[in-house]
Amino acid sequence: MSQLSFQYWAIDSRGAKTSGVMKAPSRQDAYRRIAATGVTPTRIVAASEQAGGRTGRWRRKVSPQEVAHFTYQLSVLLEARLPVVECFRSIAEQEPNPAFRKIILEVAASVQGGRGITDALTPHRDLFGEVYLQTVRAAETSGNMIKVLAHLAEQVEEQTEMRRAVKGALMYPATVVVALTLGTGFLVTFVVPRFAEMFRGRGVALPVLTEALDVLGTSVRSWWYLYLIAFAGIFLIARAAWRGARTRALVERGLHRVPLLGSILTGLAVGRFASVFGLCLSSGLGLLDTLEMAGKASGRPMLREDVALMIRQVKAGGRLGEVLQQCSYLPGFVKQLFRAGEESAELTRMCQIVSRHYVRETKHLVKNASTVLEPILIALLTGVVLMVALAIFLPMWNMMSLMQ
């Protein structure tokens, strides 16, 4: 078999970086030969790939599905009683994403250098997230790593599927709104002013609607850069206001008053809260830390405020079942199940029941969202088209009446 040349970068047991060239029949054989020298490869590039530029190195980012698959693979390999470093290296060998492969190999090198799994993952906090890292830390401390990693992989996959479902449901209305905005903007900016100028030349009095759209279209054509500056300013002000806790809380309460959207937001938040709550409990995390992590994972400021109040009450000696009654965000159904789980010492199982229930309910609501939005979008589209049509045809009817 012909030998290929591979340029490699590696880290030794003391964390020092090294590089070189290795000849081997394939990338996997090159990895094994380099690892046999006592170093951990972080990047291996064939000569043809290196000549082709950097497209292979920065091919794509790491997706949540890849993180979930990595977590599940790690739990299976640990269950097979393979050494931790060997688990990471085995996963890296079969990882098709070069960016993620490099991260896994860096984690393997850190673990080989004597660091724990959580400490090795911490430099990549932006990829894994705070909840992921703290859950792994608790599992590593309690010695329940295999079971927790399997549950963690399921949770990442569920959140990814839910995020994809929400994006899919919003794709149709977003496309319609963008197309409607572009089409209306073109008509108002270029078509209506032309007709208005033609009617004025024939001595026809323009209706109020036509006059207003003509002024708007003419101003957009003449002062388009001022409109861009205004929109950019509004965007920056809105973003700054959204980052403020008080403004975001007001927007949050307003969104929850929207009938369908409020139910979807509540379902997503409660499902994540229950899932992370049960996961952290099963990993051996304490109640206070579990409440804090579940509140952060919910993604809703209103629920985080309730969780902060619950933590203060638990620190003061309150029981979970009693403290939950002060949480206005969680539905009564969830409070009853949590209280029953605490009394029967099956709180983790109750969290799983709540999470599954709200995941199913939210998926159902998301699927029905497009059905509810379709008539609203059709009515909006009809109204906009009618407004532009009237702005054009009303002067035409006036001109025809003058000719008679």
Buried (B, 14 or more C-beta within 10 A) or exposed (E): EEEBBBBBBBBBEEEEEBEEEBEBEEBEBBBBBBBEEEBBBBBBBBEEBBEEEEEEEEEEEBEBEBBBBBBBBBBBBBEEEBEBBEBBBBBBBEBEBBBBBBBBBBBBBBBBBEBBBBBBBBEBEEBBBEBBBBBBBBBBBEEBBBEBBBBBBBBBBBBBBBEEBBEEBBEBBEEBEEEBEEBBEEBBBEBBBEBBEEBEEEEBEBBEBBBBBBEBBBEBEEEEEEEEEEEEEEEEEEEEEEEEEEEBEEBBEEBBEEEEBBBBBBBBBBBBBBBBBBBBBBBBBEBEBBBBBBBBBBBBBBBBBBBEBBBEBBEEEBEBBBBBBBBEBBBEEBBEBBBEBBEEEBBBBBBBBBBBBBBEBBBEBBEEBBEEBEEEBEEBBEEBBEBBEBBBEBBBEBBEEEEE
